[in-house]
Amino acid sequence: MLSRQVLRRGGPAIAPIASTQIRHAATLKEVKIRMRSVENIQKITKAMKMVAAAKFRRDQQRLEAAIPFAQPVIDLMQRLPEPAEDAQTGKKTVLAVSSDRGLCGGVNSAVCKATAIFVLKEEAQGNDVAIWTIGAKAIAGMKLKYGDHFGTNFEEVAKLPFTFGTASVIGNRVLGTNPESLVMTHNRFRTMGAYDTLTSYVFTNKEAMAIDRAEWSKALDVYTFEPSIYEVFDDLHDYYIGVLIFTMNLDATAAEQSSRMSAMENASKNATEMLDKLTLIYNRARQAKITTELCEIISGASAV
């Protein structure tokens, strides 16, 4: 009889306590699962930062070794006078240098943006534009709006170390179309936390042959050529395109890896902050569960 009265009196109060226990148990389990997921993500981002740091040191060394190899011919071609913008009519070709992998900040979106600005500018002047790309991310960033502009795309070039031979193959494919005008959009590594996105003008054979002989002599008299510049210019121009693609890709790769290091470091910091917040939520929920159980025990003892 007494037990029935106790159960009858305590009946309305037992249901909320039981539901509270179930709620706390579910909350603790969900928070624990989230904490484990965040811990795993934190381990991955830290590992990716270490891998990016190792790759960055290697790419920076390759870039420093390539600059003396490429800079003399680049300086030589820059002495030639650029055609006036009004004279640059006809179909334009833009070569966008991006990467095959993401999780590296805004390096690829910056190249896509610079390429889109160039395309819009040239189309506003009535010129057709063909887009060639190095790396898969440039295709993914522009295929929706400029899918009909794409020419040849070179993907997975980073599976093996990028060499001058690879750059020469890409350069020969570009020159095989005999472009009237050529520009390259790419990232230039500046510091660990900064890079510049550039749209670089590239001399084509057609533009070089259109230069007046007097301008040729004025620009290149400081150099001595054997045989004459007019006989070796085709080979020199092929070499010029190859070293441009080679050095610009190395520059873009160094900027990509430094940006990936920064992105993974920020991701690790965010994961640490989220883990701290989840730990606080977990501890509060666990304390609330313990308090509820104590209240239940005290209520039961008082009822008896």
C-alpha positions, 0 to 999 in steps of 0.5 A, spaced: 500 500 500 505 504 501 509 503 495 503 504 491 502 511 494 509 512 493 509 510 486 502 514 485 505 521 488 512 520 484 509 518 478 508 525 475 515 527 477 519 521 474 517 522 467 521 528 466 527 526 470 527 519 465 526 524 459 532 528 462 537 523 462 535 520 455 536 527 453 543 528 456 545 521 454 544 523 447 547 530 447 553 527 450 554 521 445 553 526 439 558 531 442 563 526 443 562 523 436 563 531 434 569 531 438 572 525 435 571 528 428 574 534 429 580 531 432 581 527 426 580 533 422 586 536 426 590 531 425 589 531 417 590 538 417 597 538 421 599 533 417 597 536 410 601 543 413 607 538 414 607 535 407 606 542 404 612 545 408 616 539 405 614 540 398 615 548 398 622 548 400 623 543 394 619 548 390 623 554 392 630 551 391 628 549 384 625 556 383 631 559 385 635 554 381 631 556 374 631 564 375 639 564 372 637 559 367 631 563 364 632 570 366 637 572 360 632 570 354 626 574 358 630 580 359 632 580 351 625 579 349 623 584 353 627 589 350 623 588 344 617 594 343 610 591 345 605 592 339 600 598 341 593 596 344 590 598 337 594 594 333 593 587 337 587 585 333 584 578 332 584 572 336 587 572 343 590 566 346 590 566 354 594 561 358 592 560 365 597 557 370 593 553 376 594 547 380 591 540 380 589 540 387 585 545 392 585 546 399 590 552 398 587 558 399 585 563 393 591 562 388 586 558 383 580 563 384 585 569 383 588 566 376 580 564 374 578 572 376 584 575 372 583 570 366 575 572 366 577 580 366 582 579 360 576 575 356 571 580 358 576 586 356 578 583 349 570 581 348 568 588 349 573 590 344 570 585 339 576 580 339 575 572 340 579 569 346 581 562 346 583 559 353 588 554 354 589 552 361 595 548 366 592 545 372 585 542 373 582 548 377 582 553 372 577 548 368 573 547 374 573 555 375 571 557 368 567 552 365 561 554 367 561 561 364 567 560 359 566 553 357 566 554 349 572 558 349 577 552 352 582 550 347 587 545 350 587 543 357 594 540 361 592 536 367 596 532 372 602 535 370 604 536 378 604 528 378 612 528 376 616 534 378 615 539 372 621 540 368 623 544 362 622 538 357 614 538 360 614 546 359 617 545 352 612 540 350 606 545 352 610 551 349 610 547 342 603 545 343 601 553 344 605 555 338 603 550 333 596 554 333 600 560 331 597 565 336 596 572 333 597 574 341 598 571 347 598 572 355 599 568 361 595 569 367 599 566 373 601 567 380 608 570 382 611 567 389 613 573 393 613 571 401 610 566 405 604 569 406 603 573 399 603 572 392 601 576 386 597 574 380 599 577 374 597 577 367 603 577 363 604 579 355 608 574 351 611 575 344 609 571 339 612 570 332 607 574 328 608 580 333 616 579 332 616 579 325 612 585 324 617 589 328 621 594 324 628 593 322 630 599 325 627 597 332 630 590 332 637 594 331 635 599 336 633 593 341 638 588 340 644 591 338 647 590 345 647 583 343 652 579 339 648 573 335 652 568 331 649 567 326 644 573 325 638 574 329 634 573 323 636 566 322 636 564 330 630 567 332 625 562 331 629 557 335 630 563 340 623 564 341 621 557 342 626 557 348 623 563 350 616 560 350 619 554 354 622 558 359 616 562 361 612 556 362 617 553 366 619 559 371 611 561 371 609 554 373 615 553 378 613 560 381 605 558 381 607 552 385 611 555 390 605 560 391 600 554 391 604 550 397 605 557 401 598 558 401 596 551 402 601 551 409 597 558 411 590 555 409 592 548 413 595 552 419 588 556 420 584 550 419 588 547 425 587 553 429 580 553 428 579 545 429 583 547 436 578 552 438 572 548 436 575 542 440 575 547 446 568 549 445 566 542 444 569 540 450 566 545 454 559 543 452 561 536 453 563 537 460 557 541 462 552 536 459 556 531 463 555 535 469 548 536 468 547 529 467 550 527 474 546 533 477 540 530 475 542 523 477 543 526 484 537 529 484 533 523 482 536 519 488 535 525 493 528 525 491 527 517 491 530 517 498 525 523 501 519 519 498 521 513 502 
